[in-house]
C-alpha cells in the first residue's frame, strides 16, 4: 500500500470508519495535531501524567488510523484481504456503494464483493503475490 501510495488498515477495521466519516475526520485531525505536538516537543513541557496519557492516545490512534492519516475523503475502491474477518468493512462499502475487491476463500460469499479473486486468504505467500500484482496495476494506472 505504501509503494502504491494507497491508504490501508492493517488492524481490525474500526466500525463506522467510512459510514461515520465526519467522526473519523475529527479523529484524524486530532491524530495529526498530536503528532505535530510530539514532534515540536510540547509533550516534554507537560506533567508526566498528561504526557503519558497523550502518548498512549497517540499510540492507539497510530495503531488504528496510521494507514489513513492523510486520507481526505472516501476511497474510490476498497481491497479486502479476508472477507470473512473484515465483514464490517465489506458492509460499510456496500452501504456507501464503494466498489470492493475481495480475496475469496472457501468460507466466503463471492456475491457480496464487486470483484472476487479466489485465493487462499490464510497463506501469506498467496496474499503477497496478489497484492503485488494489484500494486503493480495501480502504479501502472497512475503513471499513464
Order of alpha helices (4+ residues) and beta strands (2+ residues): alpha-alpha-beta-alpha-beta-beta-alpha
